[in-house]
Amino acid sequence: MNIIKFPNKEDYAKICERPQMDVSQLNSIVEGVLRDVKENGDKAVIAYEEKFDKAQLTSLAVTPEEMAEAETLVDKELKDALILAHDNIARFHEAQKFQGEKVETANGVTCWQKSVAIEKVGLYIPGGTAPLFSTVLMLATPAKIAGCREIVLCTPPNKEGKVNPAILMAAKIAGVSKIFKAGGVQAIGAMAYGTESVPKVYKIFGPGNQFVMAAKQQVSLHDCAIDMPAGPSEVCVIADETSNPRYVAADLLSQAEHGKDSQVIFITTSEDMLRDVISETEKQLAALPRKEMAEVSLSNSQFVLVKDKDEAMALSNAYAPEHLIIATSDYEVLAEKVINAGSVFLGNYACESAGDYASGTNHTLPTHGYALAYNGVNLDSYNRKVTFQHLTPDGIRTIGPAVVCMAENEQLEAHANAMRLRVNDQR
């Protein structure tokens, strides 16, 4: 970990740097795989599954028999946890439903919006070092609430050609029935272009490694919308002298264990807290099963001592973290100063794990500084707003002359004439 004390504002850009990777070769590989899937469909996907996931498949679809088998393999405690999490996620996203209102913008001119679900969406669920069954709930639950007609889920199988049973159980709870054994770039290509088995979708959701992220960005240029650009996971924790160093260290490590390219930033106004958190982090790290990954992540991470909380918030907003934990005594005051963050956790008890699993908020969030301009997945992510307008003869008289004038001055005569005809008919 890198320890920085009392940085100047000029140092913020350096502190906020994410680990950089050479993606030139990566993009070339991704482009080749996507082209192959587009041209050869299922055959290409099955070949890449054998190459990358070491799974020999004869078909891609998860069968009803496999769904039934998965249910017997998931113990009751986990089933109950999945149901509890699903109910909370559903409750939070149900409250986001859009209620459009008709607005009379001028006499005789009425405008409104209607929320319309995206008909076909694709969900990508990683299944490598950590099978993210929680992400199934996070992505599928709002898709169902929004009313998406077709929900397609792709996830990589293990070497035996089986999908993690908890992923299938979560899919059943969330109401997803079209599930395919496909991971990585080939899964993104299958959903973006469609194959003999996998339906083409209009928008793809879900996290993934650098190859998945590159694939999503490439298909988004011409073929399919995506939820957001994203990269490795990250957290920023702000603490003062009242924070619990054990909790802070645990929160930092819960993010660091995601992968070697994850990053954490710890910001504190207390030198004693800095020392205690470093000590606790080292102690808890030693006991982690994913210690090696977390160690590499910590080597890319910053532990920063600042003069006051205004500086702490300024640095956090400059970093624009995916997850922000404000573990200070005055968290409500600091919460008002948050400008850039994906999801914010307030107080000593709101650990990031709560949002990752069961509080109800969505854990699919912008990373790599994209929180400067993007928000996390929510119900609106699965909808489009279609606008409507209706004009009466009074409306023509009210705004018609202005429309004609503006069109004429933009030298768009056909535009002007379309309104002029109607204006003249009202005289």
C-alpha atoms as one frame of an Amber mdcrd trajectory, in Angstrom:
protein
   0.000   0.000   0.000   1.124   3.548  -0.706   0.975   5.903   2.289   0.568
   9.589   1.468   0.412  12.342   4.085  -1.074  15.795   3.543  -1.086  15.877
  -0.267  -1.554  19.107  -2.203  -4.399  19.474  -4.689  -1.840  19.127  -7.441
  -1.201  15.582  -6.177  -4.835  14.469  -6.480  -4.576  13.396 -10.115  -1.665
  11.080  -9.299  -3.465   9.648  -6.251  -6.588   9.015  -8.334  -4.804   7.062
 -11.073  -6.119   3.560 -11.637  -3.816   0.663 -12.563  -3.215   0.856 -16.305
  -3.030  -2.084 -18.677  -1.805  -2.355 -22.250  -5.039  -3.075 -24.095  -3.728
  -2.883 -27.663  -3.237  -6.648 -27.976  -6.350  -7.319 -25.892  -8.578  -5.338
 -28.262  -7.198  -7.230 -31.241  -7.958 -10.591 -29.592 -11.464  -9.461 -28.643
 -12.163  -8.229 -32.151 -11.164 -11.594 -33.611 -13.370 -13.589 -31.243 -16.357
 -11.310 -31.865 -15.940 -11.619 -35.627 -15.802 -15.409 -35.378 -18.969 -15.556
 -33.258 -20.776 -13.211 -35.634 -19.876 -15.385 -38.621 -20.092 -18.879 -37.115
 -22.635 -18.651 -34.283 -22.992 -21.601 -31.908 -20.073 -23.461 -33.475 -17.689
 -20.634 -32.571 -19.095 -20.195 -29.057 -18.749 -23.931 -28.332 -15.175 -23.916
 -29.647 -14.217 -20.964 -27.440 -15.860 -22.598 -24.429 -13.534 -25.554 -24.912
 -10.529 -23.271 -25.437 -11.083 -20.817 -22.586 -13.310 -22.604 -20.041 -12.091
 -26.175 -20.833 -15.722 -27.276 -21.197 -16.741 -29.668 -23.972 -20.322 -28.786
 -24.865 -22.759 -30.199 -27.401 -25.318 -27.446 -26.799 -25.382 -24.075 -25.042
 -28.788 -23.941 -23.389 -29.234 -24.901 -19.743 -31.929 -27.600 -19.661 -34.947
 -27.851 -17.323 -33.304 -30.971 -15.854 -30.199 -28.952 -14.979 -32.361 -26.292
 -13.351 -34.109 -28.942 -11.253 -30.788 -30.524 -10.285 -29.362 -27.157  -9.237
 -32.219 -26.617  -6.808 -31.285 -29.812  -4.955 -27.649 -28.710  -4.702 -28.292
 -25.340  -3.020 -28.824 -25.605   0.726 -31.814 -24.028   2.463 -29.781 -21.304
   4.180 -28.509 -19.958   0.858 -31.954 -20.268  -0.765 -33.475 -18.248   2.070
 -30.697 -15.641   1.746 -31.318 -15.364  -1.998 -35.056 -14.921  -1.448 -34.493
 -12.235   1.215 -32.060 -10.360  -1.037 -34.407 -10.651  -4.032 -37.329  -9.265
  -2.033 -35.295  -6.242  -0.864 -33.917  -5.579  -4.343 -37.431  -5.817  -5.782
 -38.845  -3.453  -3.151 -36.168  -0.821  -3.837 -36.535  -1.001  -7.624 -40.351
  -1.111  -7.582 -40.229   2.324  -5.938 -38.379   3.676  -8.996 -41.309   3.215
 -11.386 -41.845   6.257 -13.581 -45.136   8.114 -13.428 -45.365  10.426 -16.421
 -47.528  13.540 -16.264 -49.110  15.415 -19.125 -47.881  19.005 -19.251 -49.579
  21.811 -21.154 -46.503  23.742 -22.246 -48.615  26.356 -24.011 -52.287  26.914
 -24.789 -53.313  23.945 -26.945 -49.925  22.162 -26.703 -49.694  19.073 -24.483
 -46.519  16.985 -23.996 -45.799  13.861 -21.971 -43.521  10.848 -21.603 -44.216
   7.141 -21.332 -41.745   4.614 -19.943 -41.394   1.598 -22.252 -39.356  -1.476
 -21.349 -36.489  -2.592 -23.591 -37.907  -5.730 -25.177 -34.777  -7.915 -25.203
 -31.947  -7.649 -22.667 -28.879  -9.773 -22.063 -27.326 -10.387 -18.663 -23.693
 -11.449 -18.336 -22.832 -13.212 -15.075 -19.146 -13.933 -14.364 -18.394 -17.411
 -13.087 -14.619 -17.557 -12.853 -12.735 -16.913  -9.602 -16.039 -15.984  -7.908
 -19.408 -17.072  -9.372 -21.482 -13.937  -8.884 -24.961 -15.331  -8.243 -25.785
 -12.056  -6.458 -25.398 -10.258  -9.784 -28.177 -12.420 -11.222 -30.553 -10.883
  -8.679 -29.200  -7.367  -9.251 -29.706  -7.521 -13.024 -32.690  -9.801 -13.497
 -34.938  -8.384 -10.763 -35.252  -4.855 -12.229 -35.503  -6.336 -15.735 -38.596
  -8.279 -14.656 -40.077  -5.268 -12.848 -39.504  -3.083 -15.917 -41.367  -5.616
 -18.067 -38.600  -6.707 -20.454 -40.203  -9.337 -22.698 -37.077 -11.458 -23.154
 -34.296 -11.820 -20.593 -31.268 -13.797 -21.765 -28.577 -14.840 -19.294 -25.093
 -16.044 -20.239 -22.584 -17.435 -17.753 -19.500 -19.661 -18.149 -19.746 -23.347
 -17.199 -17.127 -25.296 -15.253 -14.888 -27.943 -16.854 -17.694 -30.498 -16.548
 -19.998 -28.238 -18.538 -22.140 -27.355 -15.525 -23.267 -23.905 -14.410 -22.818
 -23.022 -10.734 -26.062 -24.176  -9.058 -26.409 -20.965  -7.009 -26.425 -18.957
 -10.243 -29.245 -21.138 -11.578 -31.138 -20.910  -8.284 -30.883 -17.117  -8.308
 -32.079 -17.081 -11.917 -35.121 -19.145 -10.985 -35.963 -16.852  -8.054 -35.620
 -13.782 -10.280 -37.694 -15.347 -13.065 -35.078 -15.924 -15.791 -35.642 -18.961
 -17.994 -33.322 -18.486 -20.993 -29.877 -19.386 -19.675 -26.849 -20.285 -21.777
 -23.432 -21.765 -21.042 -21.173 -19.114 -22.481 -18.552 -16.924 -20.877 -16.163
 -14.161 -21.777 -16.031 -12.443 -25.148 -17.954 -15.236 -26.869 -20.944 -14.666
 -24.571 -21.009 -10.935 -25.331 -20.790 -11.670 -29.052 -23.562 -14.264 -28.873
 -25.955 -11.822 -27.210 -24.962  -8.878 -29.410 -25.271 -10.699 -32.752 -27.490
 -13.676 -31.941 -26.652 -17.301 -32.768 -28.684 -20.394 -33.582 -29.319 -20.821
 -29.823 -28.769 -17.444 -28.192 -31.256 -14.692 -29.085 -29.943 -11.294 -30.140
 -30.634  -8.669 -27.489 -30.882  -4.891 -27.615 -28.863  -4.102 -24.483 -26.261
  -6.043 -22.482 -25.763  -5.714 -18.732 -23.216  -7.099 -16.339 -19.645  -6.957
 -15.038 -16.655  -8.953 -16.193 -12.915  -9.030 -16.673 -10.943  -6.822 -19.038
 -11.849  -8.996 -22.042 -15.574  -8.823 -21.282 -15.401  -5.066 -20.788 -13.536
  -4.612 -24.081 -16.087  -6.814 -25.859 -18.993  -4.817 -24.461 -17.427  -1.564
 -25.583 -16.717  -2.918 -29.073 -20.246  -4.232 -29.697 -21.709  -0.987 -28.331
 -20.240   0.937 -31.271 -22.556  -0.611 -33.876 -24.565  -3.583 -32.669 -25.943
  -3.408 -29.152 -26.312  -0.956 -26.253 -24.551  -1.648 -22.941 -25.263  -0.658
 -19.360 -22.074   1.369 -18.853 -18.337   1.331 -19.472 -16.610  -0.218 -16.499
 -13.389  -1.663 -15.206 -12.042  -3.360 -12.088 -13.926  -2.867  -8.827 -12.938
  -0.202  -6.277 -13.824   1.398  -2.947 -12.985   4.630  -1.140 -13.349   4.745
   2.652 -13.360   8.052   4.567 -12.693   7.789   8.323 -12.077  10.034  11.310
 -10.974   9.427  14.899 -14.380   7.893  15.764 -14.276   5.180  13.090 -13.773
   1.513  13.890 -10.391   0.451  12.422 -11.421  -3.217  12.315 -14.487  -2.368
  10.239 -12.511  -0.063   7.949  -9.823  -2.685   7.314 -12.477  -5.305   6.629
 -14.200  -3.004   4.123 -10.947  -2.280   2.320 -10.101  -5.974   2.084 -13.600
  -6.938   0.954 -12.915  -4.895  -2.157  -9.255  -5.844  -2.556 -10.144  -9.550
  -2.724 -12.180  -9.047  -5.908  -9.077  -9.306  -8.061  -5.490  -8.263  -8.605
  -6.612  -5.234 -10.618  -9.031  -3.949  -7.961  -8.144  -0.799  -6.031  -8.917
   0.721  -2.646  -8.381   4.232  -1.327  -8.442   5.030   2.382  -8.746   8.694
   3.404  -8.564   9.816   7.021  -8.180  12.983   9.053  -6.556  11.075  11.955
  -2.954   9.869  11.998  -3.805   7.412  14.789  -6.592   5.978  12.623  -4.203
   5.673   9.686  -1.783   3.670  11.814  -4.510   1.470  13.306  -6.139   0.715
   9.942  -2.801  -0.250   8.397  -2.162  -2.600  11.329  -5.658  -4.112  11.113
  -5.428  -4.504   7.345  -2.183  -6.460   7.636  -3.641  -8.638  10.402  -6.871
  -9.465   8.551  -5.075  -9.934   5.239  -3.017 -12.792   6.669  -6.186 -14.832
   7.294  -7.833 -14.324   3.887  -8.209 -17.287   1.496  -7.756 -14.834  -1.394
  -4.727 -13.250   0.267  -2.561 -13.291  -2.845  -5.109 -11.363  -4.926  -5.730
  -8.864  -2.148  -1.991  -8.261  -1.697  -1.563  -7.300  -5.338  -4.623  -5.063
  -5.146  -3.278  -3.330  -2.032  -0.001  -2.631  -3.805  -2.011  -0.439  -6.224
  -3.888   1.266  -3.406  -3.538   4.550  -1.521  -3.779   5.277   2.207  -4.036
   9.051   2.543  -3.863  11.357   5.567  -5.533  14.744   4.936  -5.831  17.936
   6.986  -9.616  18.039   7.319 -12.885  16.611   6.052 -13.260  19.180   3.309
 -10.033  17.849   1.824 -11.246  14.290   2.327 -14.408  15.008   0.335 -12.516
  16.924  -2.348 -10.185  13.964  -2.886 -13.077  11.483  -2.892 -15.008  13.517
  -5.460 -11.895  13.749  -7.612 -11.513   9.952  -7.444 -15.223   9.322  -8.212
 -15.282   5.877  -6.597 -17.552   3.016  -7.512 -18.252   2.501  -3.790 -17.849
   5.223  -1.159 -18.016   4.453   2.560 -18.261   7.476   4.872 -17.498   6.010
   8.307 -17.260   9.295  10.197 -19.305  10.642  13.117 -20.782  13.377  10.892
 -21.560  11.148   7.897 -24.866  12.945   7.263 -23.039  16.258   6.813 -20.439
  14.724   4.501 -23.118  12.877   2.527 -24.436  16.252   1.357 -20.999  16.977
  -0.145 -20.889  13.829  -2.301 -20.824  14.758  -5.976 -19.169  11.806  -7.709
 -19.771   8.224  -6.532 -21.558   5.102  -7.684 -23.085   4.006  -4.376 -22.588
   5.545  -0.914 -22.570   3.751   2.449 -23.084   5.846   5.569 -21.885   5.213
   9.111 -19.936   2.445  10.801 -22.499  -0.264  10.092 -23.206   0.261   6.393
 -20.538  -2.007   4.969 -20.232  -2.333   1.229 -21.139  -6.020   1.539 -24.686
  -4.971   2.491 -25.156  -3.257  -0.865 -23.369  -6.045  -2.705 -25.916  -8.566
  -1.532 -29.069  -7.741   0.323 -29.852  -4.134   1.327 -31.772  -3.633  -1.921
 -29.598  -1.143  -3.824 -27.992  -2.277  -7.063 -24.345  -3.328  -7.039 -23.772
  -2.901 -10.785 -21.968   0.433 -10.693 -19.639   2.693 -12.726 -15.929   2.158
 -12.055 -12.633   3.634 -13.257 -13.825   7.204 -12.725 -16.969   6.776 -14.844
 -19.034   7.856 -11.831 -18.163  11.381 -13.003 -20.815  10.949 -15.697 -22.639
   7.627 -15.190 -24.928   6.174 -12.546 -25.341   2.556 -11.545 -27.953   0.187
 -12.904 -31.506   1.052 -11.842 -35.016   0.535 -13.170 -34.559   3.270 -15.768
 -31.641   1.278 -17.222 -34.191  -1.198 -18.605 -36.575   1.402 -20.009 -36.746
   4.025 -22.688 -38.726   7.213 -22.341 -40.926   7.793 -25.372 -42.179  11.364
 -25.715 -45.628  12.328 -27.013 -47.190  15.625 -27.964 -50.615  16.760 -29.127
 -51.523  20.118 -30.700 -55.006  21.554 -31.118 -55.891  24.438 -33.445 -55.277
  26.718 -30.461 -51.804  25.188 -30.174 -51.082  25.997 -33.820 -52.100  29.600
 -33.222 -50.006  29.756 -30.036 -46.650  28.420 -31.225 -47.054  28.228 -35.015
 -45.622  31.668 -35.909 -42.557  31.053 -33.689 -41.944  27.655 -35.330 -42.203
  29.186 -38.833 -39.849  32.034 -37.879 -37.215  29.744 -36.391 -37.341  27.279
 -39.310 -36.999  30.076 -41.852 -33.981  31.476 -40.034 -32.342  28.037 -40.017
 -33.041  27.957 -43.785 -35.141  24.819 -43.498 -38.028  25.750 -45.749 -39.785
  22.371 -45.647 -39.899  22.608 -41.839 -41.336  26.100 -42.078 -43.912  25.060
 -44.671 -45.173  22.101 -42.610 -46.239  24.534 -39.895 -47.113  27.438 -42.225
 -49.804  25.363 -43.947 -51.466  24.672 -40.605 -51.155  28.291 -39.437 -52.792
  29.528 -42.644 -55.646  27.039 -42.249 -56.468  28.549 -38.842 -56.945  32.058
 -40.210
